[in-house]
Structure formats: structure tokens, C-alpha cells
Amino acid sequence: MNPFQLSGLSSSKFLKYGRTSTSYQITKLVEDIRLYLATEKGTLFGRPDYGTEIYKYLFEPTIESTGEAIRQEVVSALKRSYPELALDRVDIKFIPNGINVNIYYSVNQNGLSQLLDFDILRERESYDAIHK
């Protein structure tokens, strides 16, 4: 999967004097990544490889090895499906009623580090509400 083709990074929004804006494209990319992380692997019809398996860790003990397993799942999934995304680091925090994932990344085009904050339980509840 190429994020520049599937995520809105393939088209630019033209502004005055021929300049382009990537803010819409980055916003679209973040939405795509959120959806990708929130989708359980194997649930999308015709795309058995789409999504992650991070939800299986929701009820695991909140210990360092669980956090490392979540980190590895997120990193490998994003590298597999968004190879143009440069991951700076992925931090896992266990919070009451959930797991918070902070993804620091940059898009090769601009090199600026961005933060994507993803709360596994909250995203799951939002995903379930939309798809019921």
C-alpha cells in the first residue's frame, strides 16, 4: 500500500502563485493511519492483510513486555503499509481504561516530526459505534 496514492498525498491543493499545500494531505494521512490502526486485521472484506492486531493486548497485563509487543505491532504494521512514513519513535503508555500510543513520524517530503496520539480503547469504541 502506498500512502501517497491511497491517502490523499497523491494530489496537491493549488494555492496562489502555483504553490501547493500539504496540510490537507497530512490530515488525510493521519485519518488513514488512525483507520488502519483501528481496524482489526482480517476484518476488511477482500483485504485480509489490512489492519493490526493491537486489540488483542487490551486485556493483557500492563507490563513492559506487553508495551513492547504493542510497539512492535504498530511499527511493523506501519512499515509494511506506509513505507514512505519515517517513524522516529513509538511510545506506549498504560492509562486508566486504555493504552495510549504516541507515534512520532515524519513524511519524507518535509522531514518535520509530527505526533499522532492514538488511544487504543477510545479508538475501538469510536470504530464500533460507527460500524454497528
HELIX and SHEET records of a PDB file:
HELIX    1   1 PRO A    3  LEU A    6  1                                   4    
HELIX    2   2 LYS A   16  GLY A   18  5                                   3    
HELIX    3   3 SER A   23  ALA A   38  1                                  16    
HELIX    4   4 ILE A   54  TYR A   57  5                                   4    
HELIX    5   5 GLU A   64  SER A   81  1                                  18    
HELIX    6   6 ILE A  120  ILE A  130  1                                  11    
SHEET    1   A 2 LYS A  13  PHE A  14  0                                        
SHEET    2   A 2 THR A  20  SER A  21 -1                                        
SHEET    1   B 3 LEU A  85  ILE A  95  0                                        
SHEET    2   B 3 GLY A  98  VAL A 107 -1                                        
SHEET    3   B 3 GLN A 114  ASP A 119 -1                                        
END                                                                             
